[in-house]
Amino acid sequence: MELEPADDISRLSSDACEVLLRIAAEHAASPCTADSIERLRPEFLCRAEQILALEELLHTGMLELRQKVWGERLYQVPQQQYPLILRSFWTGCPQVQVEGTIRVEHAACSELAGEIFQSLLFIAREGLPLTSKGVLHKKQLSRLAGRLSIPEGALALLESSAGHQSYPLPVTLIIDLLSALGLITRDNSGYALDRPVLQRWLTLTAQEMTDTLYTLIISRYGAPLPEEQHFRHLLSAAEFKADEWFAVAPVLSWMRQNGLAGEQAVPGTAGTDSGLKQAALAWLRLLAAFGWCELGSSAEGEECFRWKAVKPQLTGHSLGATPQNQEGYLDSASEAQDTAFSPQRPAATEAARRPLPQESDSAFPGFIVQPDFEVLVPPEVPYTVRWTLAGCAELLHHEDIWSFRLTRERLEAAADQGFAPGEVISWLNDHAAGGLPEQAILALRQWARAIGRTELAEVLLLSCAGEQEGGDIAAHPRLQDIVTRIGPLHFIVRPEAAGQLRKELAAAGLAPSVRAGKLNGTAPTQLFELSGTVQRYELPAAAGERGLLGTGPSPKLLPPDRGTPPMLELPGEEAVPQLWFNQWRQYHATTAQKVMEQALSWGIKVRLSYGGKAADFIPERISGRPWRVRGILLFPGMETAEETELAAEDWQEIQLLHPLKGRNSSSAEAGGYVMIR
């Protein structure tokens, strides 16, 4: 039998569900050690049964296995499965609406997708060079910071992650995001756009950009504390509808009551966990800075929040992974149920590799060009169109209705990038709703006539150390068609013949040194021109790595093995009498002790008669003189797990219980046990 990746918790065994519930409650989607897993072992499971449950969770994709550099293995709930697990085990999170007058304390700022666009535009035009010390030039740093509208005071949650960075926090955030999204790359000289990735990004809709950013940010910038992870994902619930105010306190109270508020909170108590509350409010302030929600207070002083109309949703993409085994997101079947989240279902890997279907620009509404040269861009206009427009117009603001302005300077800059004025005018006329107004056409044509009448070009210059070298080169018979003398010591070189020139000069004992630049010139590239065939955008592997911000890379993910069902080896099983497994019988005290010691060695259960009743027993520790075994006593049909100490004389019949043969039977049905000590 081959286990399939689970897209529904109900497909798991009871043992696996209980183990998963405890791991998720204690660690959320953070890695945890084997020792921690053992500490969380349910009272009704022996060690061997827990091993089988963990194997089942790994095979079905509900857990991942990671490995640190020194070999230690860690278990982790996958980010893409965590919302499914949270809504499956913990239902009923209250959505208490707040009525009346709300005082908005932190209004939603410009949406983050627009800030990303503004930053990409700045880098395309001006670049982000680095100094010899590997830091941004102060001038460029200041100019980029001036283009951003993200308030630094709302980014307090990120201060600890910024560390030694001396950049303004909004700039640090944007560079980290652009790097994690794969939109920019860094080398020794500075940051540059990754044009293929940029083009894939621009084909996304505004909602898709927002969802991708939210999926990245919720795991990259939020604190890794499990209780804070729980809160962040609970707020993503579909029941928290956009444009409605909800109270924060009932959510925190419900988390405490359900054991999701961390070690410092006691389930069932009425007290407030100020640490979690402050973290929750800091998270909401961060979301407001990204333009996604607002934070306010009621007339009674109760903190509340509301999502904006474009509410971000979690996508099915794990960071740095291909979209496989990500069925923990809504499909047509699960939408009919009472679900707490509504993320998008990811495309299959094959679909992600296929080019996107190309739609004509005429299929979308055009932008509006005003007679005063202002260009208004409705939300429905694709980002690919906005990007090309940014190549020939000045971006004024990027709120709900974006605004650009046609200027002579931007038309000249477009020409410098290879976007000829005539082509610009034609493109604008084709993409403007109703075409260009006559005033705009006349002005653009007038500006165009003054562009291109002269040309400033880069040439390859050959310089000589003295007049003798200059005379030798001028008289060289094989260099007459390669160089043009413009002075006693200088020649202009045909760029395509640079290689031949070097060979001839080397043969003549005049080998040149290259002090700056490249020998072969390159034609100007049109940064704002987009090609026709584009693949779907996916979060790159760098999204899970540490940048200027973020929690750093996760330990190495070990590949899953879903080809075989969970297996369990009992060392030396062939040397143990099969009678101990097959028959429930009474033994001599010495033999009974050996049976119990064997069960403890393997970490399995025994069935024994105690007080005239049959019971399962999980041995935990054995001591001698006199011989005693301490463990957990489980009576069938009862919801108690009793910790007790037994002597060999305290039971009559005994039998080893093989965990594979007894799986999903009595112990699996015992998920409601309550521990009695």
C-alpha positions as CSV (number, residue, x, y, z in Angstrom):
1,M,0.0,0.0,0.0
2,E,1.3,3.5,-0.9
3,L,0.2,6.3,1.3
4,E,-1.1,9.4,-0.6
5,P,-0.5,13.0,0.6
6,A,-3.4,13.9,2.8
7,D,-5.6,16.9,1.9
8,D,-8.0,16.2,4.8
9,I,-7.3,15.6,8.5
10,S,-10.1,13.0,8.6
11,R,-7.9,10.7,6.4
12,L,-5.4,10.3,9.3
13,S,-5.6,7.7,12.0
14,S,-6.7,8.8,15.5
15,D,-3.1,8.3,16.8
16,A,-1.7,10.5,14.1
17,C,-4.3,13.2,14.6
18,E,-3.6,13.4,18.4
19,V,0.2,13.6,17.8
20,L,-0.3,16.3,15.1
21,L,-2.7,18.2,17.3
22,R,-0.1,18.4,20.2
23,I,2.8,19.3,17.9
24,A,0.8,22.1,16.2
25,A,-0.5,23.5,19.5
26,E,3.0,23.6,21.0
27,H,5.1,24.5,18.0
28,A,2.8,25.8,15.2
29,A,4.9,25.7,12.0
30,S,8.3,25.9,13.7
31,P,10.8,23.1,13.8
32,C,10.9,20.9,17.0
33,T,13.3,18.3,18.2
34,A,12.7,14.6,18.8
35,D,13.0,15.2,22.5
36,S,10.2,17.7,22.3
37,I,8.1,15.3,20.3
38,E,8.6,12.7,23.0
39,R,7.6,15.1,25.7
40,L,4.3,15.7,23.8
41,R,3.6,12.0,23.4
42,P,-0.1,11.3,24.2
43,E,-0.6,9.3,27.5
44,F,-2.4,6.5,25.7
45,L,0.4,6.0,23.1
46,C,3.6,4.0,23.7
47,R,6.8,5.0,22.0
48,A,6.4,2.6,19.1
49,E,2.9,3.8,18.4
50,Q,4.1,7.4,18.4
51,I,6.9,6.4,15.9
52,L,4.2,4.9,13.6
53,A,2.1,8.0,14.0
54,L,5.0,10.3,13.0
55,E,5.8,8.1,10.0
56,E,2.2,8.4,8.9
57,L,2.3,12.2,9.2
58,L,5.6,12.3,7.2
59,H,4.2,10.1,4.5
60,T,1.0,12.1,4.2
61,G,2.8,15.4,4.1
62,M,1.4,16.7,7.4
63,L,5.0,16.8,8.8
64,E,8.4,17.5,7.3
65,L,11.7,16.2,8.4
66,R,14.6,18.6,8.5
67,Q,18.3,18.2,9.4
68,K,20.7,20.6,10.9
69,V,24.3,20.8,9.7
70,W,25.6,18.6,12.5
71,G,23.0,15.9,11.8
72,E,20.2,16.6,14.3
73,R,16.8,15.9,12.9
74,L,13.8,18.2,13.4
75,Y,10.1,17.8,12.8
76,Q,8.1,20.6,11.3
77,V,4.5,21.3,10.3
78,P,4.8,22.6,6.7
79,Q,3.8,26.2,6.3
80,Q,1.3,25.3,3.5
81,Q,-0.4,22.7,5.7
82,Y,-0.6,24.7,8.9
83,P,-3.8,26.7,8.1
84,L,-5.6,23.4,7.3
85,I,-4.4,21.9,10.6
86,L,-5.3,25.0,12.6
87,R,-8.9,25.1,11.3
88,S,-9.4,21.4,11.5
89,F,-8.5,21.0,15.2
90,W,-9.6,24.4,16.6
91,T,-13.0,25.7,15.5
92,G,-15.1,28.4,16.9
93,C,-12.7,31.3,17.1
94,P,-15.1,34.2,17.9
95,Q,-15.6,37.0,15.4
96,V,-17.1,39.6,17.7
97,Q,-18.1,42.7,15.6
98,V,-17.7,46.1,17.2
99,E,-20.6,48.5,16.5
100,G,-20.8,52.3,17.0
101,T,-18.1,54.9,16.5
102,I,-14.6,53.6,16.0
103,R,-11.6,55.8,16.4
104,V,-9.0,54.8,13.8
105,E,-5.6,54.9,15.4
106,H,-3.6,53.3,12.6
107,A,-5.1,53.8,9.1
108,A,-4.2,51.7,6.2
109,C,-1.3,53.1,4.2
110,S,-0.5,52.6,0.5
111,E,-0.8,49.0,-0.5
112,L,2.5,47.1,-0.4
113,A,2.2,46.0,-4.0
114,G,2.3,49.7,-5.0
115,E,5.4,50.3,-2.9
116,I,7.0,47.3,-4.5
117,F,6.2,48.8,-8.0
118,Q,7.6,52.2,-6.9
119,S,10.8,50.6,-5.7
120,L,11.3,48.5,-8.9
121,L,10.7,51.6,-10.9
122,F,13.4,53.5,-8.9
123,I,15.9,50.7,-9.4
124,A,15.2,50.5,-13.1
125,R,15.8,54.2,-13.6
126,E,18.6,55.0,-11.1
127,G,20.0,51.7,-9.9
128,L,21.2,50.8,-6.4
129,P,25.0,50.8,-6.4
130,L,27.1,49.7,-3.5
131,T,30.2,51.3,-2.0
132,S,33.5,49.5,-1.7
133,K,32.3,48.5,1.8
134,G,29.3,46.8,0.4
135,V,26.7,49.3,1.6
136,L,24.3,51.5,-0.4
137,H,25.4,55.0,-1.4
138,K,23.8,57.5,1.0
139,K,22.5,59.6,-1.9
140,Q,20.6,56.7,-3.4
141,L,19.5,55.5,0.0
142,S,18.0,58.9,0.8
143,R,16.3,59.1,-2.6
144,L,14.8,55.6,-2.4
145,A,13.5,56.3,1.2
146,G,11.9,59.5,-0.1
147,R,9.9,57.5,-2.7
148,L,8.4,55.2,0.0
149,S,5.4,56.0,2.0
150,I,5.7,53.1,4.6
151,P,5.8,54.8,8.0
152,E,8.8,53.7,10.0
153,G,7.1,53.9,13.3
154,A,4.7,51.1,12.2
155,L,7.6,48.7,11.6
156,A,8.6,48.3,15.2
157,L,8.0,44.5,14.9
158,L,10.9,44.3,12.4
159,E,13.5,46.3,14.5
160,S,15.0,43.2,16.2
161,S,15.4,41.5,12.8
162,A,17.1,44.5,11.2
163,G,20.1,44.0,13.5
164,H,23.1,46.1,12.6
165,Q,21.6,47.5,9.4
166,S,22.0,51.3,9.3
167,Y,19.4,51.8,6.5
168,P,16.0,53.3,7.2
169,L,13.7,50.5,8.2
170,P,11.3,50.9,5.2
171,V,14.3,50.7,2.8
172,T,15.6,47.6,4.6
173,L,12.2,46.0,4.3
174,I,11.8,46.8,0.6
175,I,15.2,45.5,-0.4
176,D,14.7,42.4,1.7
177,L,11.3,41.8,0.1
178,L,12.6,42.4,-3.5
179,S,15.4,39.9,-2.8
180,A,13.2,37.3,-1.3
181,L,10.7,37.6,-4.2
182,G,13.6,37.2,-6.7
183,L,12.9,40.5,-8.3
184,I,16.5,41.9,-7.7
185,T,19.9,40.3,-7.5
186,R,23.0,41.5,-5.8
187,D,26.7,41.5,-7.0
188,N,29.8,43.4,-5.9
189,S,28.6,46.5,-7.7
190,G,25.1,46.7,-6.4
191,Y,21.5,45.5,-6.8
192,A,19.9,45.0,-10.3
193,L,16.6,43.9,-11.6
194,D,16.1,40.3,-12.6
195,R,14.1,41.0,-15.8
196,P,12.7,37.5,-16.4
197,V,11.4,37.3,-12.8
198,L,10.2,40.9,-13.0
199,Q,8.2,40.1,-16.1
200,R,6.5,37.1,-14.5
201,W,5.7,39.2,-11.4
202,L,4.1,41.9,-13.5
203,T,1.7,39.4,-15.1
204,L,0.1,38.8,-11.6
205,T,-3.1,40.7,-10.7
206,A,-3.2,43.1,-7.8
207,Q,-4.9,40.4,-5.7
208,E,-2.3,37.8,-6.6
209,M,0.5,40.1,-5.8
210,T,-1.1,40.9,-2.4
211,D,-1.7,37.2,-1.7
212,T,1.9,36.3,-2.6
213,L,3.3,39.1,-0.4
214,Y,1.1,38.1,2.5
215,T,2.1,34.5,2.3
216,L,5.7,35.5,2.4
217,I,5.4,38.1,5.1
218,I,3.3,36.0,7.5
219,S,6.1,33.5,7.9
220,R,9.1,35.7,7.2
221,Y,8.6,38.7,9.4
222,G,6.3,37.6,12.2
223,A,7.9,36.3,15.4
224,P,8.4,32.5,15.4
225,L,6.7,32.1,18.8
226,P,3.9,29.5,18.3
227,E,1.2,31.6,20.0
228,E,2.0,34.5,17.6
229,Q,1.9,32.2,14.6
230,H,-1.5,31.0,15.8
231,F,-2.8,34.6,16.1
232,R,-1.6,35.6,12.7
233,H,-3.3,32.7,11.0
234,L,-6.5,32.9,12.9
235,L,-6.9,36.5,11.7
236,S,-6.7,35.1,8.1
237,A,-10.0,33.3,8.6
238,A,-12.7,33.9,6.0
239,E,-15.1,34.8,8.8
240,F,-13.1,38.0,9.5
241,K,-14.8,39.7,6.6
242,A,-13.4,42.8,4.9
243,D,-14.7,46.3,5.9
244,E,-16.1,45.1,9.2
245,W,-14.7,45.9,12.6
246,F,-13.8,43.0,14.9
247,A,-12.6,43.0,18.6
248,V,-9.1,41.7,19.3
249,A,-9.6,40.6,22.9
250,P,-12.1,37.8,22.3
251,V,-9.6,36.1,19.9
252,L,-6.9,36.2,22.6
253,S,-9.3,34.9,25.2
254,W,-10.3,32.1,23.0
255,M,-6.7,31.2,22.4
256,R,-6.0,31.0,26.1
257,Q,-9.0,28.8,26.6
258,N,-7.9,26.4,23.9
259,G,-4.2,26.2,25.0
260,L,-2.9,28.3,22.1
261,A,-1.6,31.3,24.0
262,G,1.8,29.9,25.0
263,E,3.3,28.6,28.3
264,Q,2.7,31.9,30.2
265,A,-1.1,31.7,29.7
266,V,-3.2,29.2,31.6
267,P,-6.2,27.7,29.7
268,G,-9.5,28.7,31.3
269,T,-8.2,31.8,33.2
270,A,-9.7,35.2,32.7
271,G,-6.4,37.1,32.9
272,T,-4.9,38.8,29.9
273,D,-1.6,37.8,28.5
274,S,-0.1,41.2,27.9
275,G,2.9,39.8,25.9
276,L,0.7,38.1,23.4
277,K,-1.6,41.2,23.3
278,Q,1.2,43.6,22.5
279,A,2.5,41.2,19.8
280,A,-0.9,41.0,18.3
281,L,-1.3,44.8,18.2
282,A,2.2,45.1,16.7
283,W,1.3,42.6,14.0
284,L,-1.9,44.6,13.2
285,R,0.1,47.8,13.0
286,L,2.4,46.1,10.5
287,L,-0.5,45.0,8.4
288,A,-1.8,48.6,8.4
289,A,1.5,49.9,7.2
290,F,1.2,47.5,4.3
291,G,-2.2,48.9,3.4
292,W,-4.2,45.7,4.3
293,C,-6.0,46.6,7.5
294,E,-6.8,49.3,10.0
295,L,-6.4,49.3,13.8
296,G,-8.7,51.3,16.0
297,S,-10.6,51.4,19.3
298,S,-14.2,51.5,20.3
299,A,-15.9,54.1,22.5
300,E,-15.2,51.8,25.5
301,G,-11.5,51.7,24.6
302,E,-11.6,48.1,23.2
303,E,-9.0,47.4,20.5
304,C,-10.4,46.4,17.2
305,F,-9.4,45.9,13.5
306,R,-10.9,45.6,10.1
307,W,-9.5,44.2,6.8
308,K,-9.6,46.5,3.8
309,A,-11.6,45.7,0.7
310,V,-8.7,43.9,-0.9
311,K,-8.1,41.4,1.9
312,P,-4.9,39.3,1.5
313,Q,-5.3,35.6,1.4
314,L,-2.8,32.8,2.0
315,T,-1.7,31.0,-1.2
316,G,-0.6,27.4,-1.3
317,H,3.0,28.1,-2.0
318,S,5.6,27.1,0.6
319,L,8.7,29.2,0.7
320,G,11.3,28.1,-1.8
321,A,9.3,25.0,-2.9
322,T,7.5,23.9,-6.0
323,P,3.8,23.7,-5.5
324,Q,3.5,20.0,-4.8
325,N,1.6,18.4,-1.9
326,Q,-0.2,21.6,-1.1
327,E,-3.7,20.3,-0.9
328,G,-4.2,21.9,2.5
329,Y,-6.1,24.7,0.8
330,L,-9.7,25.2,-0.2
331,D,-11.2,23.2,-3.0
332,S,-14.8,22.7,-4.2
333,A,-15.4,20.1,-1.5
334,S,-14.0,21.9,1.4
335,E,-15.6,25.2,0.5
336,A,-19.0,23.6,1.3
337,Q,-17.9,23.0,4.9
338,D,-17.5,25.4,7.7
339,T,-14.0,26.5,7.0
340,A,-11.9,29.1,8.7
341,F,-9.6,30.0,5.8
342,S,-10.0,30.7,2.2
343,P,-6.6,30.6,0.5
344,Q,-6.2,30.0,-3.2
345,R,-5.5,26.5,-4.5
346,P,-2.1,26.5,-6.2
347,A,-1.6,25.4,-9.8
348,A,0.0,22.0,-10.4
349,T,3.7,22.0,-11.1
350,E,3.2,21.2,-14.8
351,A,0.7,24.1,-15.1
352,A,3.2,26.4,-13.4
353,R,5.8,25.6,-16.0
354,R,3.5,26.3,-18.9
355,P,3.6,29.8,-20.4
356,L,0.7,32.1,-19.4
357,P,-2.0,32.5,-22.1
358,Q,-1.4,35.8,-23.8
359,E,-4.3,38.2,-23.8
360,S,-4.6,41.2,-26.0
361,D,-4.2,44.5,-24.2
362,S,-7.5,45.5,-25.7
363,A,-9.2,42.9,-23.4
364,F,-8.5,45.2,-20.5
365,P,-9.8,48.7,-19.8
366,G,-7.4,51.4,-20.9
367,F,-6.0,54.2,-18.8
368,I,-7.4,57.7,-19.1
369,V,-5.2,60.6,-20.5
370,Q,-6.4,64.0,-19.4
371,P,-5.9,67.2,-21.5
372,D,-3.5,68.4,-18.8
373,F,-1.3,65.3,-19.5
374,E,-2.3,63.5,-16.2
375,V,-2.9,59.8,-16.8
376,L,-5.4,58.0,-14.5
377,V,-5.0,54.3,-14.2
378,P,-8.1,52.3,-13.0
379,P,-7.4,49.2,-10.7
380,E,-8.3,46.9,-13.6
381,V,-5.4,47.9,-15.8
382,P,-2.7,45.1,-15.8
383,Y,0.6,45.8,-14.2
384,T,2.4,45.0,-17.4
385,V,0.7,48.1,-18.9
386,R,1.5,50.2,-15.9
387,W,5.2,49.2,-16.2
388,T,5.4,50.2,-19.8
389,L,3.6,53.4,-19.0
390,A,6.1,54.1,-16.2
391,G,8.8,54.0,-18.9
392,C,7.4,57.1,-20.6
393,A,5.5,58.9,-17.8
394,E,6.1,60.1,-14.3
395,L,4.4,58.1,-11.5
396,L,2.7,60.6,-9.1
397,H,0.9,58.3,-6.7
398,H,-0.2,54.7,-6.4
399,E,-3.4,54.7,-4.4
400,D,-6.7,53.1,-5.6
401,I,-6.5,55.1,-8.8
402,W,-2.9,55.4,-9.9
403,S,-1.8,58.7,-11.4
404,F,1.0,59.4,-13.9
405,R,2.0,62.5,-15.8
406,L,3.3,62.8,-19.4
407,T,6.4,65.0,-19.4
408,R,9.1,66.0,-21.8
409,E,11.8,64.6,-19.5
410,R,10.2,61.1,-19.4
411,L,9.8,61.1,-23.2
412,E,13.5,61.8,-23.5
413,A,14.4,59.2,-20.9
414,A,12.3,56.6,-22.9
415,A,14.2,57.5,-26.0
416,D,17.5,56.9,-24.1
417,Q,16.2,53.4,-23.3
418,G,15.4,52.7,-26.9
419,F,11.7,53.5,-26.8
420,A,11.5,55.9,-29.8
421,P,9.1,58.9,-29.4
422,G,7.0,57.8,-32.3
423,E,6.6,54.4,-30.7
424,V,5.7,55.9,-27.4
425,I,2.9,58.1,-29.0
426,S,1.5,55.2,-30.9
427,W,1.5,52.9,-27.8
428,L,-0.1,55.6,-25.6
429,N,-2.8,56.1,-28.2
430,D,-3.5,52.4,-28.5
431,H,-3.8,51.8,-24.7
432,A,-5.7,55.0,-23.7
433,A,-9.4,54.7,-23.3
434,G,-10.8,56.7,-26.3
435,G,-7.3,57.4,-27.5
436,L,-5.1,60.4,-26.7
437,P,-6.7,63.9,-26.5
438,E,-5.6,66.3,-29.2
439,Q,-3.7,68.5,-26.8
440,A,-1.6,65.6,-25.6
441,I,-0.8,64.4,-29.2
442,L,0.3,67.9,-30.2
443,A,2.5,68.3,-27.2
444,L,4.1,64.9,-27.5
445,R,4.8,65.4,-31.2
446,Q,6.4,68.8,-30.4
447,W,8.6,67.2,-27.7
448,A,9.5,64.4,-30.1
449,R,10.8,66.8,-32.8
450,A,13.5,68.0,-30.4
451,I,14.6,64.4,-29.5
452,G,17.2,62.6,-31.6
453,R,18.6,65.6,-33.6
454,T,22.0,64.9,-32.0
455,E,23.4,61.7,-30.6
456,L,25.7,61.1,-27.7
457,A,27.5,57.8,-28.2
458,E,30.1,55.8,-26.4
459,V,33.1,54.8,-28.4
460,L,36.1,52.5,-27.9
461,L,39.2,54.7,-27.5
462,L,42.8,53.5,-28.0
463,S,45.3,55.6,-26.2
464,C,49.1,55.5,-26.7
465,A,51.9,56.2,-24.2
466,G,53.8,58.4,-26.7
467,E,54.0,59.7,-30.2
468,Q,56.2,56.9,-31.4
469,E,53.6,54.3,-30.5
470,G,50.9,56.5,-32.2
471,G,53.0,56.7,-35.4
472,D,53.6,52.9,-35.4
473,I,49.9,52.2,-35.1
474,A,49.0,54.7,-37.8
475,A,51.5,53.1,-40.2
476,H,50.5,49.5,-39.4
477,P,49.1,48.1,-42.7
478,R,46.5,45.7,-41.0
479,L,45.0,48.3,-38.8
480,Q,44.0,50.8,-41.4
481,D,40.3,49.6,-41.5
482,I,40.1,49.0,-37.7
483,V,41.2,52.4,-36.2
484,T,40.6,56.1,-37.0
485,R,43.2,58.5,-35.8
486,I,41.7,61.6,-34.0
487,G,45.0,62.9,-32.5
488,P,48.7,62.2,-32.0
489,L,48.0,59.7,-29.2
490,H,44.4,58.6,-29.7
491,F,42.4,56.4,-32.1
492,I,38.7,55.4,-32.3
493,V,38.3,51.6,-32.6
494,R,35.6,49.7,-34.4
495,P,34.0,47.8,-31.5
496,E,33.4,44.6,-33.5
497,A,37.1,44.5,-34.4
498,A,38.4,44.9,-30.8
499,G,39.5,41.3,-30.6
500,Q,41.5,41.5,-33.9
501,L,43.1,44.8,-32.7
502,R,44.4,43.2,-29.5
503,K,46.0,40.3,-31.4
504,E,47.7,42.7,-33.9
505,L,49.0,45.0,-31.1
506,A,50.2,42.1,-29.1
507,A,52.1,40.7,-32.1
508,A,53.7,44.2,-32.6
509,G,54.8,44.4,-29.0
510,L,52.1,46.9,-28.2
511,A,49.6,44.8,-26.1
512,P,47.0,47.1,-24.6
513,S,45.7,47.2,-21.0
514,V,42.0,47.8,-20.3
515,R,41.6,50.4,-17.6
516,A,37.8,50.6,-17.6
517,G,34.7,49.4,-19.3
518,K,34.4,46.5,-21.7
519,L,35.9,46.0,-25.1
520,N,32.6,45.4,-26.8
521,G,29.9,48.0,-26.5
522,T,26.3,47.0,-25.9
523,A,23.2,48.6,-27.4
524,P,20.9,50.3,-24.9
525,T,18.3,47.9,-23.4
526,Q,14.6,48.8,-23.0
527,L,14.0,48.1,-19.3
528,F,10.3,48.8,-19.7
529,E,9.7,46.5,-22.8
530,L,8.1,43.2,-22.0
531,S,8.3,40.1,-24.2
532,G,5.3,38.1,-25.3
533,T,5.8,34.7,-23.7
534,V,5.8,34.6,-19.9
535,Q,5.8,31.7,-17.4
536,R,3.8,31.8,-14.1
537,Y,5.5,33.5,-11.2
538,E,6.6,31.3,-8.3
539,L,8.3,32.2,-5.0
540,P,12.0,31.3,-5.5
541,A,14.1,29.3,-3.2
542,A,15.6,32.6,-1.8
543,A,12.3,33.3,-0.2
544,G,13.2,31.0,2.6
545,E,16.7,32.4,3.1
546,R,17.9,35.1,5.4
547,G,18.3,38.6,3.9
548,L,18.4,42.0,5.4
549,L,15.4,40.9,7.5
550,G,13.8,37.6,8.2
551,T,14.3,34.6,10.5
552,G,17.0,33.0,8.4
553,P,17.1,29.7,6.4
554,S,15.4,26.6,7.8
555,P,17.4,23.5,8.3
556,K,17.8,21.3,5.3
557,L,14.6,19.6,4.2
558,L,14.9,15.9,3.8
559,P,13.1,14.4,0.8
560,P,9.9,12.5,1.7
561,D,9.5,8.8,1.0
562,R,5.9,8.1,0.2
563,G,6.5,4.8,-1.6
564,T,6.1,2.6,1.4
565,P,3.7,2.6,4.4
566,P,5.0,3.3,7.9
567,M,7.3,0.6,9.1
568,L,8.6,-0.4,12.6
569,E,11.5,-2.6,13.5
570,L,11.7,-4.3,16.8
571,P,15.4,-5.3,17.3
572,G,15.8,-8.9,18.0
573,E,12.2,-9.8,17.5
574,E,13.0,-13.1,16.0
575,A,14.8,-14.2,19.2
576,V,11.8,-13.5,21.4
577,P,9.3,-16.4,22.0
578,Q,6.3,-15.8,19.8
579,L,4.2,-17.2,22.6
580,W,4.7,-13.8,24.3
581,F,2.9,-12.1,21.4
582,N,0.3,-14.8,20.5
583,Q,-1.1,-15.8,23.9
584,W,-2.5,-14.0,26.8
585,R,-1.5,-16.2,29.7
586,Q,0.1,-16.3,33.2
587,Y,3.8,-16.8,33.6
588,H,6.2,-17.4,36.4
589,A,7.2,-14.1,38.1
590,T,10.6,-14.2,36.6
591,T,9.3,-14.7,33.1
592,A,6.6,-12.1,33.6
593,Q,9.3,-9.6,34.5
594,K,11.2,-10.5,31.3
595,V,8.1,-9.9,29.2
596,M,7.6,-6.5,30.8
597,E,11.3,-5.6,30.4
598,Q,11.1,-6.6,26.7
599,A,8.1,-4.3,26.3
600,L,10.0,-1.4,27.9
601,S,13.0,-2.1,25.7
602,W,10.9,-1.9,22.5
603,G,8.7,0.9,23.7
604,I,5.5,-1.1,23.2
605,K,2.4,-2.0,25.3
606,V,1.4,-5.1,27.1
607,R,-2.0,-6.4,27.9
608,L,-2.5,-7.7,31.4
609,S,-5.1,-8.6,34.0
610,Y,-5.2,-6.2,36.9
611,G,-7.8,-6.2,39.6
612,G,-9.8,-8.8,37.7
613,K,-10.0,-6.6,34.6
614,A,-8.1,-6.6,31.3
615,A,-6.0,-3.5,30.8
616,D,-3.3,-2.1,28.6
617,F,-0.1,-1.0,30.2
618,I,2.7,1.2,28.9
619,P,5.9,0.5,30.9
620,E,8.0,3.7,31.4
621,R,10.6,2.8,34.0
622,I,11.8,-0.4,35.9
623,S,13.6,-0.5,39.2
624,G,15.0,-3.4,41.2
625,R,15.3,-4.6,44.7
626,P,12.4,-5.1,44.9
627,W,11.5,-5.3,41.2
628,R,8.9,-2.6,40.2
629,V,7.6,-1.2,36.9
630,R,6.1,2.3,36.7
631,G,3.9,3.2,33.7
632,I,0.5,4.1,32.4
633,L,-2.5,1.9,33.0
634,L,-5.3,2.1,30.4
635,F,-8.7,0.4,31.0
636,P,-10.8,-0.2,27.9
637,G,-14.0,1.8,27.9
638,M,-12.8,4.3,30.5
639,E,-11.5,7.7,29.7
640,T,-8.7,7.7,32.3
641,A,-5.0,7.0,31.9
642,E,-3.6,6.2,35.4
643,E,0.1,6.4,36.3
644,T,0.9,3.5,38.6
645,E,3.7,1.2,39.9
646,L,3.3,-2.5,39.7
647,A,5.1,-5.6,41.0
648,A,5.1,-8.8,39.0
649,E,2.6,-10.3,41.5
650,D,0.1,-7.5,40.8
651,W,-1.1,-9.0,37.5
652,Q,-2.0,-12.5,36.3
653,E,-2.1,-12.9,32.6
654,I,0.2,-10.8,30.3
655,Q,0.8,-10.5,26.6
656,L,3.0,-8.3,24.4
657,L,1.0,-6.1,22.0
658,H,2.6,-5.6,18.6
659,P,2.0,-2.0,17.6
660,L,1.6,-2.8,13.9
661,K,-1.0,-5.5,14.5
662,G,-3.0,-3.5,17.0
663,R,-2.8,-0.2,15.2
664,N,-6.0,1.8,14.8
665,S,-7.8,-0.5,17.3
666,S,-8.1,0.0,21.0
667,S,-5.3,2.5,21.5
668,A,-6.4,4.6,18.5
669,E,-9.9,4.8,20.0
670,A,-8.5,6.1,23.3
671,G,-8.0,9.6,22.2
672,G,-10.2,10.9,25.0
673,Y,-8.0,9.6,27.9
674,V,-7.5,12.0,30.8
675,M,-4.3,11.5,32.8
676,I,-4.6,10.6,36.6
677,R,-1.5,10.7,38.7
